[in-house]
Amino acid sequence: MPYLDDDEQPLQRIDLAQIPPTGRLFRLERRIGFQEHAPEGPVVWAPAHDEADEDDARRRTDLASVPGVLWSFIGSYGRQSAPAIVHDHRVSLALGLPPEEALVQRFEDDRQFRVGLRQQQVPLLRAWLMWTVVSVERYVRHAPRLAAALIGQSVLGVLAIVTATIGLATPLLGAQSPGWLALAIAPAVLAVFWREERRLLVWLPYAGALLAPLLLVQLAAVGAFRLLELLVRETIDRPFLDDSPGPVVSPTLR
């Protein structure tokens, strides 16, 4: 196993404390480590959090930083927990570096995160999606201008791929025209200019175009549920939780 416990043995458990119990952050009670090349390779450790150190206490982990609305696609914990904890620690270390050094370190940390996910048998699509998100976040944190260019090119790439797909699938638009095919492969060609980040700039637009319809359906479903939840809370639940709930429409009031 690539992940090790405090005794440098294969990881069998992760000791976490949820503090406060209603919060979303966890304190790592015993360190864990990642060894990409066992048994002789170096170990990247995530140390136990020191509650006496205020800075360290603020660097607790939220496990995989997945918004709740997307948990049906990728959970916030599971096989990805150990990679996420180690990666969270590495992210906190990069925050103290100059931007250029931070980008270099994060490039390697994010790569190890992706490798660790796969070694933990996280499915390929999920692992690469999680790597994509942390890679974009790397630029947002340490190189905002490059982040804007990266995101802008990716959005244009998604639009190009979707447009080309519609054109190729619609005979009336001239499906045999080579222009549609050229438009479809344009994002991959332009990704070459990002050099070592070319894989990221290929993955972003093509994965984005593929998953965008699923994300829209998911957001619509969750939005409808949250609206229903709000209505139930305000009309039924709030009177039991708040002595002065404000305007509430009684179910029997006309």
GUTISE-650319 format. One record per residue (C-alpha): x, y, z; residue in one letter. Coordinates in steps of 0.02 Angstrom, whole numbers, padded with zeros to 5 digits, always signed. Layout:
XYZA;...
end
This chain:
+00000+00000+00000M;+00068+00173-00044P;-00001+00255+00115Y;+00084+00226+00282L;+00035+00251+00464D;+00136+00332+00603D;+00240+00173+00621D;+00280+00168+00434E;+00168+00017+00411Q;+00033+00000+00279P;-00109+00117+00326L;-00254+00025+00407Q;-00347+00170+00487R;-00352+00360+00486I;-00375+00440+00657D;-00478+00599+00639L;-00572+00710+00760A;-00717+00814+00697Q;-00701+00980+00790I;-00827+01054+00818P;-00944+00905+00793P;-01060+01012+00687T;-00918+01079+00578G;-00840+01019+00418R;-00656+01015+00470L;-00559+00869+00544F;-00404+00862+00651R;-00279+00727+00604L;-00234+00636+00766E;-00089+00530+00698R;+00018+00567+00548R;+00001+00474+00385I;+00121+00468+00238G;+00126+00434+00052F;+00264+00329-00026Q;+00246+00330-00214E;+00387+00206-00244H;+00387+00072-00110A;+00482+00008-00018P;+00634+00121-00035E;+00562+00284-00101G;+00544+00443+00002P;+00388+00467+00109V;+00284+00626+00102V;+00209+00648+00275W;+00054+00738+00335A;+00092+00767+00520P;-00038+00762+00657A;-00117+00930+00689H;-00054+01022+00842D;-00204+01101+00929E;-00088+01212+01033A;-00023+01294+00874D;-00156+01415+00810E;-00086+01415+00632D;-00083+01226+00631D;-00260+01218+00700A;-00319+01323+00554R;-00241+01199+00435R;-00360+01058+00477R;-00420+00953+00334T;-00592+00949+00255D;-00543+00786+00169L;-00585+00797-00016A;-00642+00976-00045S;-00796+00930-00145V;-00948+01047-00139P;-01099+00959-00067G;-01197+00985-00227V;-01074+00868-00316L;-01064+00728-00188W;-01166+00613-00299S;-01020+00619-00422F;-00871+00623-00302I;-00886+00596-00115G;-00790+00701+00010S;-00718+00545+00092Y;-00683+00364+00049G;-00536+00295-00047R;-00486+00475-00080Q;-00470+00520+00105S;-00285+00480+00128A;-00230+00566-00033P;-00336+00718+00012A;-00262+00733+00187I;-00083+00725+00126V;-00122+00847-00014H;-00206+00970+00105D;-00046+00975+00207H;+00060+01005+00053R;-00056+01146-00001V;-00033+01230+00168S;+00156+01221+00150L;+00151+01299-00023A;+00058+01450+00046L;+00218+01506+00132G;+00323+01504-00027L;+00349+01638-00161P;+00225+01615-00304P;+00348+01539-00429E;+00416+01415-00302E;+00240+01374-00244A;+00187+01334-00423L;+00334+01216-00445V;+00300+01128-00281Q;+00113+01118-00311R;+00140+01045-00485F;+00229+00897-00405E;+00110+00888-00256D;-00041+00885-00372D;+00039+00750-00479R;+00069+00644-00324Q;-00111+00673-00274F;-00170+00603-00440R;-00052+00455-00427V;-00106+00423-00248G;-00289+00424-00297L;-00258+00293-00430R;-00153+00187-00312Q;-00300+00193-00191Q;-00406+00125-00335Q;-00509+00283-00357V;-00589+00263-00531P;-00490+00344-00671L;-00620+00475-00719L;-00644+00533-00539R;-00457+00537-00504A;-00422+00645-00656W;-00568+00760-00617L;-00503+00787-00440M;-00328+00818-00507W;-00400+00943-00631T;-00486+01042-00494V;-00333+01053-00381V;-00225+01099-00531S;-00338+01246-00575V;-00341+01296-00392E;-00151+01298-00394R;-00153+01439-00521Y;-00297+01530-00438V;-00196+01538-00276R;-00022+01573-00343H;-00041+01647-00518A;-00213+01730-00539P;-00175+01802-00712R;-00122+01634-00779L;-00276+01559-00696A;-00387+01682-00791A;-00303+01635-00955A;-00315+01449-00917L;-00499+01457-00870I;-00540+01571-01017G;-00456+01456-01142Q;-00544+01307-01065S;-00716+01388-01076V;-00686+01434-01258L;-00628+01256-01287G;-00789+01186-01214V;-00891+01301-01326L;-00789+01248-01478A;-00810+01063-01440I;-00997+01078-01410V;-01020+01181-01569T;-00917+01058-01671A;-01014+00910-01601T;-01180+00991-01649I;-01112+01031-01821G;-01047+00855-01850L;-01211+00778-01791A;-01323+00891-01896T;-01327+00853-02083P;-01411+01019-02122L;-01259+01111-02052L;-01140+01021-02166G;-01080+00876-02061A;-00952+00829-02194Q;-00864+00996-02181S;-00684+00977-02116P;-00708+01141-02024G;-00809+01056-01887W;-00674+00927-01860L;-00541+01063-01854A;-00645+01156-01725L;-00662+00997-01621A;-00474+00966-01612I;-00426+01150-01592A;-00423+01143-01399P;-00300+00998-01404A;-00188+01090-01528V;-00188+01250-01425L;-00148+01152-01267A;+00028+01123-01335V;+00072+01304-01297F;+00053+01270-01111W;+00201+01151-01117R;+00206+01047-00957E;+00024+01090-00923E;-00035+01030-01093R;-00122+00878-01019R;-00222+00991-00904L;-00271+01103-01050L;-00327+00952-01150V;-00424+00874-01008W;-00515+01032-00952L;-00611+01073-01112P;-00649+00894-01165Y;-00702+00836-00991A;-00799+00998-00970G;-00894+00971-01132A;-00930+00790-01087L;-00988+00823-00909L;-01076+00991-00929A;-01248+00913-00967P;-01234+00799-00814L;-01185+00944-00703L;-01332+01048-00763L;-01453+00907-00725V;-01375+00883-00553Q;-01383+01069-00512L;-01564+01077-00567A;-01611+00927-00458A;-01518+00991-00305V;-01587+01167-00330G;-01765+01099-00333A;-01733+00998-00175F;-01656+01147-00084R;-01806+01253-00130L;-01924+01119-00061L;-01817+01109+00095E;-01828+01298+00118L;-02017+01297+00101L;-02036+01156+00228V;-01918+01243+00349R;-02006+01411+00340E;-02185+01346+00344T;-02174+01197+00461I;-02007+01178+00548D;-01962+01356+00599R;-02104+01380+00727P;-02028+01236+00827F;-01852+01308+00818L;-01882+01495+00837D;-01998+01581+00961D;-02011+01731+00845S;-02005+01655+00672P;-02072+01804+00579G;-02204+01791+00442P;-02255+01610+00422V;-02405+01555+00319V;-02509+01430+00415S;-02565+01279+00313P;-02745+01311+00371T;-02743+01498+00342L;-02824+01567+00186R;
end
